[in-house]
Amino acid sequence: MQAIQVTHYNRQHWVALNDVPEPTVGPTDVLIEVQAAGVNLTDVRFATGVMAPILPTKPPFTLGSEVAGTVLKVGAAVTTFSVGQAVYARLPHTQMGAFAERVAVAANCLAPIPAGLTFEQAAAVPSAALAAYQALTEELSLKAGDQLFLPRGAGGFGLFVIPFAHKLGIRVTTSASPRHTAVLTALGAERVLDYHTTDFATELHDFDAVIDTQGRDAIPNELKILRHHGTLVSLAALPDWKFARQQGYSFPRQLIFGAAGLGFTLQARHQHKQYRFMLVHADGPQLCHISDWLADLHLTPTVAATYSLEQTQAALDQVATRQTAGEVVITR
Ligand SMILES: NC(=O)c1ccc[n+]([C@@H]2O[C@H](COP(=O)([O-])OP(=O)(O)OC[C@H]3O[C@@H](n4cnc5c(N)ncnc54)[C@H](OP(=O)(O)O)[C@@H]3O)[C@@H](O)[C@H]2O)c1
């Protein structure tokens, strides 16, 4: 079958369309005919090699961490899914490979596609929605009325965090270009700052939490707007020691990651605040729960652009610009 592979790490995130062997389907796996696959900045980072210290990969490997498709075959021990069913999933790191004609995924990572969603829309959900859900329910312990700042509200991730936080009664301030203000307000943002004209660091203060999607350069200002004992969870800056311990890394690797994020950990502690790093993880039951939330909220995922498997390079190039409102998806 055909698959998009990283054959060598390179700064330009070049990938190749290769013929590869069919996936191996273990007893607890499900083989999926890929109908659509979401493209994320993480895929770009896997191609450049910057993810390798966090989640080890060795070229050549097939890219793609979220999928929507049809069940072709189930492993001997799988009782929860059946052939022909429409499913979607965030893939575990060890089973990456959604940019292909078929992929094998552990059954406990899958959920049925919510009624009314196309394969393309479903493929835009798992990574961003699970990351949003996990940031709000596992990393932060906010209560109704608490204030959250989320930069880049119009990105694929922000479009899930805002409605999910709003559902939990959390007050969200975000930043975006003015053309997105109406959409973000309708999703539940209390305030949308125009990042072209307004500096959030001077405008905001005493926030209970920040979810960082900007990266390391933004961390000092994001810490600054927190109240005492407020928490900054980063999805885009440097891993810290706590993250390394949760991932079950060896003690030497914990020390390396602890050292990487130490500057931010100490900076936060000095201000009586907390810095954390998180990585989204695959979870079928959580994805089922998210399906219910999408239905409750009448939320339709925003597919900004679609590409064929052969055009994956262009899809990665678009995501790498970090100027896309919504998700980029590869379709059959
Ligand atoms: N660690 C994890 O497990 C995990 C999981 C999911 C996502 N992430 C990370 O989260 C980040 C968010 O990714 P994403 O897919 O949501 O989209 P993104 O590509 O970061 O954001 C695109 C959007 O942000 C707007 N934008 C650009 N510069 C901005 C600025 N300075 N301030 C405010 N908005 C700005 C863009 O322009 P306009 O407003 O002009 O349209 C566009 O709408 C990425 O770093 C991704 O890797 C990490």
The ligand as a MOL file (V3000), in Angstrom:
LIG
                    3D

  0  0  0     0  0            999 V3000
M  V30 BEGIN CTAB
M  V30 COUNTS 48 52 0 0 0
M  V30 BEGIN ATOM
M  V30 1 N 1.2970 19.0030 22.9910 0
M  V30 2 C 0.2110 18.4780 22.3820 0
M  V30 3 O -0.1840 17.3530 22.6570 0
M  V30 4 C -0.5460 19.2890 21.3580 0
M  V30 5 C -1.8200 18.9010 20.9030 0
M  V30 6 C -2.5020 19.7450 20.0200 0
M  V30 7 C -1.8950 20.9400 19.6060 0
M  V30 8 N -0.6480 21.2280 20.0570 0 CHG=1
M  V30 9 C 0.0460 22.4770 19.6760 0
M  V30 10 O -0.8110 23.5670 19.8790 0
M  V30 11 C -0.4560 24.5830 18.9870 0
M  V30 12 C -1.7040 25.0860 18.3200 0
M  V30 13 O -1.8840 24.5080 17.0470 0
M  V30 14 P -3.1850 24.8100 16.1710 0
M  V30 15 O -3.3400 23.6740 15.2390 0
M  V30 16 O -4.3200 25.1700 17.0390 0 CHG=-1
M  V30 17 O -2.9180 26.0680 15.2980 0
M  V30 18 P -1.8340 27.1840 14.9970 0
M  V30 19 O -1.2910 26.8740 13.6530 0
M  V30 20 O -0.9060 27.3700 16.1310 0
M  V30 21 O -2.7170 28.5090 14.9320 0
M  V30 22 C -3.2420 29.0480 13.7670 0
M  V30 23 C -4.1060 30.2570 14.0890 0
M  V30 24 O -3.4440 31.1770 14.9740 0
M  V30 25 C -3.5460 32.5170 14.4670 0
M  V30 26 N -2.3510 33.2520 14.9100 0
M  V30 27 C -1.1370 33.3590 14.3170 0
M  V30 28 N -0.2940 34.1090 15.0930 0
M  V30 29 C -0.9990 34.4600 16.1990 0
M  V30 30 C -0.6980 35.2200 17.3620 0
M  V30 31 N 0.5010 35.7900 17.5500 0
M  V30 32 N -1.6630 35.3740 18.3090 0
M  V30 33 C -2.8960 34.8290 18.1370 0
M  V30 34 N -3.2600 34.0890 17.0490 0
M  V30 35 C -2.3120 33.9090 16.0950 0
M  V30 36 C -3.6180 32.3290 12.9870 0
M  V30 37 O -3.9330 33.4600 12.2720 0
M  V30 38 P -5.2700 34.3590 12.1200 0
M  V30 39 O -5.8600 34.6540 13.4870 0
M  V30 40 O -4.7690 35.5660 11.4550 0
M  V30 41 O -6.1780 33.5100 11.2790 0
M  V30 42 C -4.4990 31.0560 12.8620 0
M  V30 43 O -5.8780 31.3450 12.9580 0
M  V30 44 C 0.6480 24.0080 18.0970 0
M  V30 45 O 1.9010 24.3720 18.6350 0
M  V30 46 C 0.4530 22.5140 18.2490 0
M  V30 47 O 1.5990 21.7460 18.0060 0
M  V30 48 C 0.0430 20.4380 20.8980 0
M  V30 END ATOM
M  V30 BEGIN BOND
M  V30 1 1 1 2
M  V30 2 2 2 3
M  V30 3 1 2 4
M  V30 4 1 4 5
M  V30 5 2 4 48
M  V30 6 2 5 6
M  V30 7 1 6 7
M  V30 8 2 7 8
M  V30 9 1 8 9
M  V30 10 1 8 48
M  V30 11 1 9 10
M  V30 12 1 9 46
M  V30 13 1 10 11
M  V30 14 1 11 12
M  V30 15 1 11 44
M  V30 16 1 12 13
M  V30 17 1 13 14
M  V30 18 2 14 15
M  V30 19 1 14 16
M  V30 20 1 14 17
M  V30 21 1 17 18
M  V30 22 2 18 19
M  V30 23 1 18 20
M  V30 24 1 18 21
M  V30 25 1 21 22
M  V30 26 1 22 23
M  V30 27 1 23 24
M  V30 28 1 23 42
M  V30 29 1 24 25
M  V30 30 1 25 26
M  V30 31 1 25 36
M  V30 32 1 26 27
M  V30 33 1 26 35
M  V30 34 2 27 28
M  V30 35 1 28 29
M  V30 36 1 29 30
M  V30 37 2 29 35
M  V30 38 1 30 31
M  V30 39 2 30 32
M  V30 40 1 32 33
M  V30 41 2 33 34
M  V30 42 1 34 35
M  V30 43 1 36 37
M  V30 44 1 36 42
M  V30 45 1 37 38
M  V30 46 2 38 39
M  V30 47 1 38 40
M  V30 48 1 38 41
M  V30 49 1 42 43
M  V30 50 1 44 45
M  V30 51 1 44 46
M  V30 52 1 46 47
M  V30 END BOND
M  V30 END CTAB
M  END
